[in-house]
C-alpha cells in the first residue's frame, strides 16, 4: 500500500508486509532512495566495494534530481556497459533498469558524466512472471 500527499515534494508512506517506510522526496519531486535499492539489479563481477558504493550513491543522486539515472562501467578489456535506471509512474515504488553493452571503440568515456571501472563482466536480475528488469524499492524480497 502506498499513500502519497497531493504536494509531490512531501514524503510518502509505503507499507509492504510488516514494514512501513517513509520516503523523502527531493525538491524535484523524485524519491531520495538509499543506495542499497540497487542491490539485486545490475551487478559487475569483481567490482571493488568502494567503486560499487560510489556507483550506487551516484545513481541514487541522479534519480533524486532527474527521475532517471545513467552511468558507464568500463571493464579491463576496454568494453563497457551503459546502465540506465528509470522510475515507474506517478507513485514511485519501483524502477526499471537496463544495461547496454558497448564494444571498445563504440563509445567515448568523456561523453558520459559518470564513469566507473570493473575488471569483469556484468549480470542483470529479471523478476516476475514476464521476467522484467524491474524492482520494487521496499518489498522484503525486492521482487
Secondary structure, 3 states (H helix, E strand, C coil): CEECCCCCCCCEEEEECCEEEEECECCCCCECCCHHHHCCCEEECCCCHHHHHHHHHHHHHHHHHHCEEEEEEECCCCCEEEEEEEECCCCCCEEEEEEEEECCCCCCHHHCCCEEECCCCEEECCECCCCECEEECCCCCCC
